């Protein structure tokens, strides 16, 4: 029995109508291109020959499209869930600094729709491997150095103590509490507080630059003049080691430790030569380790939240990667021993128990 196709929602109808008006193509159709971990979605379509493609958001001009067709992307940011203005603002900031970003062809800020150039279907995550990682990551670092050299506007949010702590508490609330069902006693909370204090102090003591906050292969597109940088709307002023560790210790693929070490060293050399405010290599490596721990804990919490709050369970499959990152770093720092104790004595047994329960239900 074939189920009837559900009627389009009001948002779907509005998106389609806006895209046809923006492209000047009355027959323009959209198909899902990708989704975001947040509430944004991306839609691809090809315009018909002779349709009107805007010349750019700044000029507002338009010109006939003489090609057989032009593929474009519609970014849909529902205004009640995702304000598109931070994305536009940071995009302009990055473009002015020479960073390759998507070109905006048309926009409706109030409705939450943008018409963008189509950079292709494949991100770095799709095309990178051990055979080409050095070349691709070298290009990614070149873009990152441009990004980090941009002066932060005075009103750009800071990666301050409140934000660092709020992110760390995602691990407590969403992974330990909601996902594993752990009730932390006063001793557990004290251990976390001691470690979190160390991580926050280390982050605040680092040289502060423009930080993307998710500079990783999934947000880089292999295009001419690139890679093009995506998903930059949450940029802040923060610790210089944050984006390099995000790039080399990715959320969705892992590299041999010796390769990561070599890439961090090479980043340090290139960033120092570019005049960025870096400490000694030894201090930078320590900074990268500690801000990496902060990020790993945060992402574990975010992935649990995506599952339980947003009904996106696929991200949980990558949580073991972050515990592996933690296992590789935590033993090097005695001040982080309370976190090691908590993970070994409370968290890993709870994970094992949960796994056994799921296997029993399978």
C-alpha positions in Angstrom: 0.0 0.0 0.0 1.4 3.4 -1.0 1.1 6.0 1.6 -0.1 9.4 0.3 2.4 12.2 0.0 2.0 14.6 2.9 0.8 18.1 2.0 3.6 20.7 2.0 3.8 22.8 5.2 3.4 26.5 5.3 7.2 26.9 5.6 7.8 24.6 2.6 5.4 26.6 0.5 7.0 29.9 1.6 10.5 28.6 0.8 9.5 27.4 -2.7 7.7 30.7 -3.5 10.6 32.8 -2.3 13.1 30.7 -4.2 11.2 31.1 -7.4 10.9 34.9 -6.9 14.6 35.2 -6.0 15.8 33.2 -9.1 13.2 34.6 -11.5 12.3 31.0 -12.4 8.7 30.2 -12.1 9.3 26.5 -12.4 12.3 26.4 -10.0 12.1 23.3 -7.7 14.1 22.6 -4.5 15.5 19.3 -3.2 17.1 18.7 0.1 20.9 19.4 0.0 21.8 18.9 3.7 20.6 19.6 7.2 22.4 21.4 10.1 22.9 20.2 13.6 20.8 23.3 14.5 17.5 24.3 12.8 18.9 25.5 9.5 18.3 23.4 6.4 19.8 23.7 2.9 18.1 23.1 -0.4 19.5 22.8 -3.9 17.9 23.6 -7.2 18.9 24.3 -10.8 17.5 27.4 -12.6 16.2 27.3 -16.1 18.0 29.0 -19.0 17.0 32.6 -19.2 16.1 33.0 -15.6 17.2 36.0 -13.6 20.0 35.4 -11.1 20.7 38.3 -8.8 24.2 39.9 -9.0 24.7 39.9 -5.3 23.3 41.1 -2.0 25.3 44.3 -2.0 24.4 45.6 -5.4 20.9 44.1 -5.6 21.5 43.9 -9.4 20.3 41.0 -11.5 21.2 39.7 -14.9 19.8 37.1 -17.3 21.2 33.7 -16.9 22.4 32.6 -20.3 23.7 29.2 -19.2 21.7 26.1 -19.7 21.1 26.1 -15.9 22.7 27.3 -12.7 22.7 25.3 -9.5 22.1 27.4 -6.4 21.4 26.8 -2.7 18.6 28.1 -0.5 19.5 28.4 3.2 16.3 28.2 5.3 16.7 29.6 8.8 13.3 29.7 10.5 13.2 33.2 12.2 11.7 31.8 15.4 14.6 29.3 15.8 17.7 30.7 13.9 18.4 34.4 13.3 20.2 34.7 10.0 21.7 38.1 10.8 24.7 36.7 12.7 25.5 34.5 9.8 25.4 37.4 7.4 27.4 39.6 9.7 30.2 37.1 10.2 30.2 36.2 6.5 30.9 39.9 5.6 33.6 40.1 8.3 35.4 37.0 6.9 35.1 38.0 3.3 36.6 41.4 4.1 39.5 39.5 5.7 40.1 37.4 2.5 38.5 34.2 3.8 36.6 32.2 1.1 33.0 32.1 2.1 29.7 31.4 0.1 28.6 34.2 -2.1 25.1 35.6 -1.2 22.9 36.1 -4.3 19.7 37.2 -2.6 18.4 37.5 0.9 15.2 38.0 2.9 16.4 38.5 6.5 12.9 38.8 8.0 11.7 35.5 6.4 15.0 33.8 7.0 15.8 32.8 3.4 19.2 33.2 1.6 20.0 32.3 -2.0 23.7 31.2 -2.1 26.1 30.0 -4.7 26.3 26.2 -4.9 29.8 25.1 -3.8 29.1 21.4 -4.5 27.8 18.4 -2.7 31.1 17.3 -1.1 32.7 18.8 2.0 36.3 18.0 3.2 34.7 15.2 5.2 33.7 13.5 2.0 37.0 13.7 0.2 39.8 13.7 2.8 41.8 10.6 3.6 45.3 9.7 4.7 46.5 10.0 1.0 45.6 13.7 0.7 45.2 14.9 4.3 48.4 16.9 4.4 47.6 18.8 1.3 43.9 19.6 2.3 44.8 20.5 5.8 47.6 22.8 4.7 45.0 24.6 2.6 42.6 24.7 5.6 45.3 26.2 7.8 45.9 28.9 5.1 42.3 29.9 5.4 42.4 29.7 9.2 45.4 32.0 9.4 43.4 34.6 7.4 40.5 34.2 9.8 42.6 34.5 12.9 44.3 37.6 11.6 41.0 39.5 11.4 40.5 42.1 14.1 37.6 41.2 16.3 34.9 43.9 16.3 34.4 45.4 19.8 30.9 44.0 20.1 31.8 40.5 19.0 30.9 38.0 21.8 33.8 36.7 23.9 34.6 33.2 24.8 34.4 34.3 28.4 34.2 32.4 31.6 30.4 32.2 31.5 30.3 30.7 28.0 33.1 28.3 28.7 31.4 27.1 31.8 28.0 26.9 30.2 29.4 24.7 27.5 31.1 22.4 30.0 27.9 21.9 31.9 26.3 20.4 28.8 28.4 17.3 29.6 26.9 17.2 33.1 23.3 17.9 32.2 22.8 16.2 28.9 25.3 13.3 28.8 25.9 12.3 32.4 22.4 13.2 33.7 20.0 12.8 30.8 21.7 10.2 28.7 23.4 8.0 31.2 21.0 8.7 34.1 23.8 9.4 36.5 23.1 11.3 39.7 26.2 13.2 40.7 26.9 13.5 44.4 28.8 16.4 46.0 32.1 14.6 45.5 31.5 14.1 41.8 30.5 17.7 41.3 33.5 18.9 43.3 35.8 16.9 41.0 34.2 18.4 37.9 34.4 21.9 39.3 38.1 21.5 40.0 38.8 20.4 36.5 36.5 22.9 34.9 38.3 25.7 36.8 41.6 24.5 35.3 40.2 24.4 31.8 38.5 27.8 32.0 41.6 29.5 33.4 43.8 28.0 30.7 41.4 29.1 27.9 41.2 32.7 29.3 45.0 32.9 29.6 45.6 32.1 25.9 46.1 34.8 23.3 42.7 35.8 22.1 41.8 35.9 18.4 38.7 35.4 16.1 37.5 31.9 16.7 35.2 30.1 14.3 34.1 27.5 17.0 33.5 24.6 14.6 36.5 24.8 12.2 36.4 21.2 11.0 36.3 19.2 7.7 32.5 19.1 7.6 32.4 22.9 7.5 35.1 23.2 4.7 34.3 23.0 1.0 37.0 22.0 -1.5 36.6 24.7 -4.1 38.8 27.1 -6.1 40.3 29.8 -3.8 39.3 27.7 -0.8 38.5 25.8 1.1 35.4 27.7 1.5 34.4 28.1 5.1 30.8 27.3 6.3 28.8 27.5 9.6 30.7 30.5 11.0 27.8 32.3 12.6 28.8 31.5 16.2 32.2 33.1 15.9 33.6 34.7 19.0 36.8 36.3 20.4 38.6 33.5 22.2 41.6 31.2 22.6 43.9 30.8 19.6 44.4 27.1 20.0 40.6 26.4 19.8 40.2 26.2 16.0 43.4 24.3 15.3 42.5 21.5 17.7 39.0 21.4 16.2 40.5 20.9 12.8 42.9 18.2 13.7 40.8 16.4 16.3 37.6 16.2 14.3 34.2 15.3 15.5 33.6 12.7 12.7 37.0 11.2 11.8 40.2 10.5 13.7 43.8 10.6 12.7 46.9 8.9 14.0 48.4 10.7 16.9 51.7 11.3 15.2 50.0 13.0 12.3 48.0 15.3 14.7 51.2 16.2 16.5 53.0 17.1 13.2 50.0 19.2 12.0 49.9 21.1 15.3 53.6 21.8 15.1 53.3 22.9 11.5 50.3 25.2 12.3 52.4 26.8 15.1 55.3 27.5 12.8 53.1 29.0 10.0 51.0 31.0 12.5 54.1 32.4 14.1 55.6 33.3 10.8 52.3 35.1 9.9 52.7 37.2 13.1 49.8 35.7 15.1 50.1 36.1 18.9 51.4 32.6 19.8 53.3 31.4 22.9 56.2 28.9 22.7 55.5 25.6 20.9 55.5 23.7 24.3 53.0 26.1 25.8 50.8 26.1 22.6 50.7 22.3 22.7 49.6 22.4 26.3 47.0 25.1 25.5 45.7 22.9 22.6 45.4 19.9 24.8 43.4 21.7 27.5 41.1 23.6 25.2 40.6 20.3 23.4 39.4 18.7 26.6 36.9 21.6 27.0 35.7 21.0 23.5 35.5 17.3 23.8 33.3 17.5 26.9 31.1 20.1 25.3 30.6 18.1 22.1 29.7 15.0 24.0 27.0 17.0 25.8 25.8 18.5 22.5 25.5 15.2 20.8 23.5 13.9 23.8 21.2 16.9 23.6 20.8 16.5 19.8 19.5 13.0 20.6 17.2 13.7 23.5 16.0 17.2 22.7 16.1 17.3 18.9 15.5 13.7 17.9 18.8 13.4 16.1 20.3 10.2 17.4 23.0 9.7 14.7 25.5 11.9 16.5 25.7 9.6 19.5 27.7 7.1 17.3 30.6 9.6 17.4 30.7 10.0 21.2 33.3 7.2 21.7 35.7 9.2 19.5 35.7 12.0 22.1 36.3 9.7 25.0 39.2 8.3 23.0 40.5 11.8 22.7 40.1 12.3 26.4 41.9 9.1 27.2 44.9 10.2 25.1 45.2 13.6 26.8 44.0 13.5 30.4 46.8 11.2 31.8 49.4 13.8 30.8 48.0 16.4 33.2 47.9 15.6 36.9 45.6 18.5 37.6 42.9 16.7 35.5 43.1 13.5 37.6 39.7 14.1 39.2 38.1 13.9 35.7 40.0 10.7 35.0 38.7 9.2 38.2 35.1 10.2 37.5 35.2 8.8 33.9 36.8 5.6 35.0 34.7 4.9 38.1 31.4 6.4 37.2 31.0 7.2 33.5 32.6 4.1 31.7 30.7 1.6 34.0 27.5 3.5 33.2 28.2 3.3 29.5 28.9 -0.4 29.7 25.7 -1.0 31.7 23.7 0.9 29.1 25.3 -1.0 26.3 24.5 -4.3 27.9 20.9 -3.2 28.4 20.5 -2.2 24.8 22.0 -5.5 23.6 19.6 -7.4 25.8 16.7 -5.6 24.1 18.0 -6.2 20.6 
